[in-house]
Amino acid sequence: MTSPPESKLSVVQARNGSRTATAGSIRIHSSVNPEHEAELFLNARMPLLEGSAAVILGSSLGYLTREIHRRFPAIRIITLDYTHEFSRFLVAAPDHEWHPQSGESVGAFLHRVLPEEELAGLAIIEWQPAARAFPARARQVAAEFTDALSELNANIATTGYFGRRWVRNAFANFLCLNEFQPLPPSRGVTVIAASGPSLERSAQSLVRHRDAIGIWALGSAVAPLLARGIVPDLVVLTDPGYYGIEHLHCLLGRSVPVMLPLTSARGVWRTKCPVVLIDQGSIVEDALLPRLGLRSIHAAANGTVAGTALDVALKTTGGPIVFAGFDLALHDLQSHASPHAFDRYIRYRQQRRTPETTLLFERNILDSAPISGTRYRSTRAHVTFRNWFASWEGMVTRSVYRLSASPVSLPMQPVDEEGFRLLIEATTRSGPPVHGDAPSGSYSTGTSPLVRAAVLEEIVDGWHRELSEFAHRIDSVSQPWDSRSAGQNSVPGILRLVDLPGLLRIRRLLSRSRSKAAHEAGQVVHSVTQFLASTLANATRSFNS
């Protein structure tokens, strides 16, 4: 992040012989007894910590870190400082430390060191003298910290809502998908087609240059492209919901490869389209993908299929990447390019007193806000996606372009139809692009469906044993546990995926009553075990039928 100028920091000796610090005319720690100052602060602000982690904003020389470690030795301490200068003079080191020269954003740091389940009971401490000494930077860090916490809480909500669906999808896809292939070869310029209203205008350029470009279509863009005679080279699907498949019915018989993780919507096999597998790193993918005997492309999970497509394109292609139809805005009543798979649901509902335009107004206008000075409108989902793309600005070294104008600014270079033509010509003259790390080679699974059914049963049995062991040892678990490491304190990954809210309840109870935590663990583990057993039975039944 861009840092404002620092105040002049001075580290000197306090009256009791300890270190103290000032920034300009502002005293950051007591000039008499900084240890006693930290004790009084914690006595007044937080005499008891019930969680397993604490975040200190502006910890400075580390007196709060040392006092918390003394009182609560099991608490993990994470510090966010406003300058790197304190690092040389710390009186106590935290478990994890961030400062503006750390080389990563506050959000990336917190996602790396703070598991979602540790948000339960998380202590947040702000050392106000440091904030007064570095006001601009303190505001900046606080804003990024708040955004990161919102994202972590959103991850909890997403996992809580979709976790079980991801498992159901993965089981069914593991058993029923049979046709796999590698990514199609790059044609130089890779176009990622979304279904925003501007795709209708951009489609003319795509048709004109079709032989010179590769087209990756997000699921909702498939129908608009096919309606204009454009068959994409690849379709990208990450949506775990049933309606994600609705967009793909028009691919039946076309053999267009679909790139997806095992956790995406089940049913692609009915389109007869081959599959390009990606790995988003979930516990269920870690267990199932190696048993398929296929090499997959790693793509970090994120909240938008466009982000996944971009991630894979950056890793596996060498030429320019151009987004088309990526408006992140409504144009008047129009939310998508036409035709759209969901349009018929609006038409089915229209009546004489509620015509289609009224239904579109209710769906698109009432839940959106105008973008000043334009006919465009923006929804909460649009804002979320815009923020995600804005977060990687500066981290991508290659140029990414966007075809057709949009009122929503993104870290992409805008390009009109003429600029698009010139970009294609320049790429063609420079020769074939250097390819990234797309896996190649054999794409036969090497395992029959019957073998995979036995493998799935074996994996579920292993998860049952892990869950049972966790429930039996919960009353002897020392805090904090680390869900990402092996050993006595580890949490079964499948529990975290299937019932994260239940895991949070267990963690809260551990700090109050181990017997109640053990009882809750038994209930949660029983529920997850029953879910896995029924999901296995349903997936096997569907496969056999």
PAZANU-472874 format. One record per residue (C-alpha): y, z, x. Coordinates in steps of 0.001 Angstrom, whole numbers, padded with zeros to 6 digits, always signed. Layout:
N
YZX;...
END
This chain:
545
+000000+000000+000000;+003596-000557+001122;+004997+002704+002444;+008646+003766+002178;+010326+005083+005333;+009039+008523+006347;+011207+011620+006726;+011307+013009+010250;+008279+015299+010540;+008370+018336+012801;+005423+020655+013503;+006472+023988+015032;+005265+027579+015289;+005671+029988+012366;+006686+033608+012912;+003036+034781+012817;+002079+032242+015491;+000486+029663+013171;+001574+026059+012807;+004154+025126+010207;+005932+021892+009356;+009238+020555+008112;+010381+017066+007142;+014089+016657+007658;+015649+019740+006085;+012668+020450+003781;+010166+023161+004733;+006607+022037+003903;+004875+025321+004850;+006132+028859+005201;+008023+029569+008407;+006702+033167+008312;+003020+033158+007257;+001620+029858+005916;-001884+031341+005425;-000544+034037+003071;+001491+031395+001239;-001686+029403+000539;-003496+032547-000690;-000687+033393-003117;-000583+029814-004374;-004304+029740-005190;-004191+033234-006724;-001514+032030-009136;-002653+028470-009823;-006447+028477-009763;-008259+031747-009217;-011598+030116-010195;-012947+026620-009553;-015795+025628-011885;-016417+022076-010718;-017880+020733-007498;-014861+018912-006074;-011133+019397-005584;-008439+016825-004824;-005331+018018-002975;-002251+015812-003165;-000046+016339-000112;-002303+018839+001625;-000234+018451+004836;-001480+020841+007573;-004533+021890+005539;-003867+025546+004675;-005020+024992+001078;-008116+023219+002392;-009011+026190+004588;-008416+028741+001801;-010489+026812-000746;-013329+026444+001765;-013180+030201+002391;-013316+031092-001308;-015583+028306-002559;-017734+027030+000322;-019721+024658-001938;-016632+022807-003179;-016056+019342-001693;-012413+018842-000767;-010719+015442-000937;-007150+015147+000353;-004489+012492-000259;-001606+012837+002183;+001759+011134+002295;+001781+010485+006052;-000817+010088+008777;+001145+012391+011112;-000508+015555+009758;-003961+014372+010900;-003251+015450+014499;-002342+019028+013541;-004798+020020+010788;-005850+023685+010686;-008889+022729+008554;-010481+019349+007961;-011354+018244+004411;-014610+016566+003487;-012772+013301+002846;-009235+012436+003910;-006887+009614+002875;-003431+008732+004175;-001322+005535+004001;-002701+004270+007320;-006359+004702+006297;-006808+000994+005686;-007849+001174+002022;-006173+001788-001302;-006255+005153-003064;-008451+003613-005751;-010981+002159-003314;-011106+005477-001435;-011747+007544-004569;-014376+005133-005886;-016148+005525-002546;-016065+009316-002224;-015924+010617-005815;-018961+010002-008050;-018093+009808-011745;-020118+012909-012597;-017892+014996-010322;-014949+014357-012651;-016334+017170-014799;-014439+020228-013618;-012525+018286-010939;-009670+020459-009632;-006424+018589-008980;-003931+020443-006782;-000484+019189-005830;+001368+020826-002949;+004921+020422-004203;+006751+021027-000876;+005102+017896+000525;+006083+015915-002588;+009710+017029-002126;+009602+015998+001531;+008199+012515+000777;+009303+011835-002836;+008906+008052-002973;+005477+008088-001369;+004362+011052-003478;+005240+009141-006657;+003384+006088-005375;+000255+008056-004461;+000347+009973-007749;+000552+006717-009732;-002372+005171-007833;-004351+008398-008182;-003772+008437-011957;-004855+004789-012244;-007984+005483-010192;-008921+008448-012389;-008446+006272-015475;-010778+003665-013995;-013383+006286-013089;-013215+007710-016610;-013503+004173-017990;-016613+003678-015832;-018096+006783-017434;-017309+005432-020887;-018776+002023-019992;-021953+003494-018506;-022285+005880-021435;-021948+002996-023878;-023828+000230-022077;-026290+002123-019852;-029184+001972-022283;-028422-001622-023184;-028462-002590-019498;-031953-001091-019201;-033215-002837-022355;-031830-006153-021134;-033247-005726-017626;-036750-004961-018906;-036767-007991-021223;-035247-010367-018650;-037656-009139-015964;-040617-009976-018182;-039426-013168-019878;-037337-015153-017378;-039462-017644-015481;-037304-020580-014351;-035081-019788-011349;-033062-021916-008952;-030428-021537-006217;-026729-022193-006769;-025875-025856-007239;-024340-027437-004108;-020578-027179-003749;-018509-030313-004367;-015463-029184-002410;-013138-027805-005087;-014759-025202-007355;-013186-024847-010799;-013859-021630-012727;-013280-022497-016379;-012295-019725-018794;-011676-020254-022514;-007941-019569-022797;-005892-021935-025012;-004655-023906-021974;-008211-025139-021295;-007618-027774-023966;-004812-029263-021812;-006579-028726-018477;-009747-030440-019715;-008098-033847-019309;-007662-033230-015567;-011238-031952-015282;-012554-035134-016918;-010389-037308-014672;-011712-035708-011466;-015169-034701-012659;-017105-036364-009837;-015046-034624-007127;-015190-031037-008420;-017758-028387-009231;-017258-026629-012562;-018429-023080-013192;-017956-022192-016851;-017646-018680-018197;-019850-018339-021279;-017050-018688-023837;-015810-021915-022158;-019099-023792-022563;-018508-025112-026099;-014911-026323-025444;-016065-028125-022295;-019083-029797-023934;-016907-030892-026867;-014779-032836-024356;-017745-034415-022594;-017778-032006-019633;-021181-030589-018691;-020626-027680-016281;-022577-027344-013056;-023094-023615-013666;-022552-021094-016442;-021711-017463-015605;-022931-014719-017956;-022599-010968-017355;-021928-009707-020898;-024742-007305-021890;-024055-007692-025618;-026059-009859-028000;-023086-012074-028775;-022906-013227-025165;-025885-015474-025922;-024041-017012-028880;-021959-019065-026460;-025052-020592-024855;-026919-021991-027860;-025185-025352-027323;-026895-025620-023900;-030341-026038-025441;-032111-028926-023740;-029389-029523-021118;-030996-027552-018201;-027636-026247-016976;-028262-023270-014635;-026997-019892-015858;-025943-017311-013257;-026595-013765-014440;-027753-010267-013470;-030930-008883-015041;-028717-006505-017043;-026937-009314-018932;-027732-010266-022521;-031379-011040-023100;-032529-014344-024565;-031364-016961-022046;-034976-018125-021737;-034701-019567-025266;-032152-022133-024029;-034699-023449-021462;-031945-023214-018821;-032896-022154-015272;-031406-018928-013930;-029436-018143-010765;-029895-014421-010150;-027115-012131-008987;-027492-008486-008032;-024794-006055-009182;-026434-003065-007517;-027527-000977-010494;-030501+001365-010144;-032577-000761-012507;-031840-003926-010474;-032714-002077-007254;-036131-001313-008736;-036898-004658-010388;-035378-007417-008246;-037577-006866-005132;-040657-007162-007335;-039643-010674-008421;-039868-011901-004833;-036568-013782-005151;-033411-013702-003077;-030374-012929-005192;-026628-013056-004582;-024878-009706-004371;-021849-009494-006672;-020077-006180-007158;-019966-005055-010784;-016542-005205-012414;-015080-005321-015876;-014643-009080-016201;-017015-012020-015904;-014153-013986-014308;-014067-011413-011519;-017798-011816-010924;-017463-015608-010822;-014636-015323-008305;-016584-012853-006150;-019595-015182-005962;-017451-018278-005373;-015658-016597-002476;-019002-015689-000903;-020847-018949-001423;-018341-021823-001336;-015970-023017+001350;-013389-025094-000522;-010463-024206-002799;-011132-022181-005961;-009150-023167-009057;-009089-021271-012358;-008610-023291-015553;-007993-021839-019014;-007338-018438-017468;-004287-017506-019541;-004881-013769-020150;-002654-014246-023188;-002705-015397-026816;-000689-018507-027677;+000727-017733-031102;-002387-017285-033318;-004686-019010-030831;-006820-016751-028651;-009309-019316-027320;-009730-022999-026741;-011553-024778-029572;-014310-025035-030512;-015360-021431-030006;-018716-019879-030841;-017092-017124-032912;-014790-019375-034984;-017388-019687-037696;-017344-015935-038303;-013673-016244-039240;-014383-019238-041486;-017248-017412-043209;-014883-014576-044187;-011991-016657-045505;-011269-016645-049222;-008471-017939-051427;-006396-014779-050933;-007360-014332-047280;-007237-017786-045656;-008204-018371-042052;-004613-017974-040809;-004394-014505-042388;-007627-013443-040713;-006422-014799-037378;-003144-012928-037813;-005024-009667-038437;-007311-010207-035445;-004856-011590-032897;-001361-010440-033827;-001813-006879-035090;-003714-005825-031951;-001387-007477-029427;+002169-007244-028141;+004639-010078-027479;+005358-011218-023946;+009126-011233-023706;+010816-014606-024053;+007641-016552-024891;+005372-017414-027805;+002553-015683-025991;+001098-012276-026743;-001005-009859-024691;-003806-007470-025690;-005011-004297-023977;-008021-006220-022634;-005696-008819-021115;-003740-006069-019362;-006967-004537-018001;-008124-007881-016598;-004680-008606-015129;-004688-005232-013365;-008137-005907-011916;-007080-009243-010443;-003824-007767-009167;-005831-005068-007327;-007416-007534-004898;-004118-009088-003818;-004020-009055-000037;-007788-008600+000289;-008676-012281-000265;-007912-014502+002714;-008607-017815+000938;-006210-019472-001460;-007053-019185-005153;-005232-021463-007600;-004598-021531-011338;-004287-024794-013270;-001754-024908-016159;+001108-022506-016607;+000731-019010-018043;+003375-016326-018640;+001058-013750-017047;+001540-013622-013288;-001532-013187-011066;-002143-013341-007302;-003048-017013-007663;-001046-020066-006678;+000002-022046-009772;-000801-025740-009604;+000070-028495-012087;-001973-031655-012727;-000370-033545-009856;-000858-030630-007485;-004485-030387-008614;-004995-034080-007763;-003444-033644-004330;-005584-030549-003676;-008747-032511-004480;-007692-035421-002275;-006874-033119+000647;-010229-031348+000311;-012073-034667+000155;-010355-035896+003338;-011209-032701+005233;-014934-033223+004742;-017681-031022+003237;-016700-027349+002952;-018439-024664+004971;-020865-022840+002703;-021022-019069+002405;-024061-016842+002144;-025752-018310-000927;-029507-017772-000638;-031681-020832-000427;-035355-021619-000283;-038220-021093-002697;-037334-020038-006226;-040775-019458-007626;-041158-015785-008556;-044568-015482-006950;-045610-013018-009665;-047136-013896-013009;-045705-012423-016224;-048817-010280-016619;-048387-008859-013126;-044724-008153-013872;-045700-006227-017007;-047966-003994-014887;-045206-003588-012296;-042714-002541-014972;-045126+000094-016249;-045595+001391-012691;-041821+001640-012167;-041311+003511-015441;-044090+005960-014500;-042282+006634-011226;-039025+007324-013073;-040849+009721-015389;-042054+011710-012383;-038559+011835-010854;-037070+013040-014135;-039724+015723-014566;-039174+017028-011019;-035409+017115-011579;-035784+019137-014788;-038100+021658-013095;-035868+022276-010089;-032465+022285-011816;-032192+026093-011839;-032487+026137-008040;-030140+023238-007286;-027202+024238-005108;-023830+022750-005882;-022612+020211-005268;-025427+017759-005751;-024973+014252-004458;-026216+011591-006841;-026184+008975-004103;-028415+010637-001509;-032033+011616-001293;-033322+015151-001051;-033470+018298-003133;-029941+017955-004492;-030241+014305-005545;-030011+013162-009156;-032442+010470-010386;-030428+007267-010563;-032077+006282-013830;-030787+009513-015423;-027258+008700-014299;-027538+005186-015767;-029205+006042-019079;-027479+009328-019963;-024389+009965-017857;-022808+012131-020608;-025934+014322-020526;-025671+014596-016750;-022046+015719-017117;-023113+018428-019583;-025715+019712-017103;-023129+019822-014322;-020659+021795-016446;-023344+024329-017396;-024487+024799-013787;-021257+026593-012918;-021677+029042-015827;-025342+029647-016587;-028296+028226-014690;-030682+029070-017529;-028555+027101-020004;-028281+024253-017492;-032072+024224-017146;-032511+024127-020930;-030009+021280-021247;-031718+019413-018402;-035029+019680-020225;-033489+018252-023399;-031726+015416-021578;-034783+014488-019494;-036991+014473-022609;-034554+012107-024351;-034376+009734-021372;-038152+009763-020932;-038652+008898-024604;-036088+006104-024332;-037810+004568-021294;-041213+004721-022961;-039995+003079-026175;-037993+000437-024275;-041059-000454-022197;-043194-000715-025346;-040627-002922-027119;-040156-005211-024110;-043917-005610-023681;-044360-006275-027407;-041631-008969-027374;-043154-010536-024264;-046637-010656-025791;-045347-012206-028990;
END
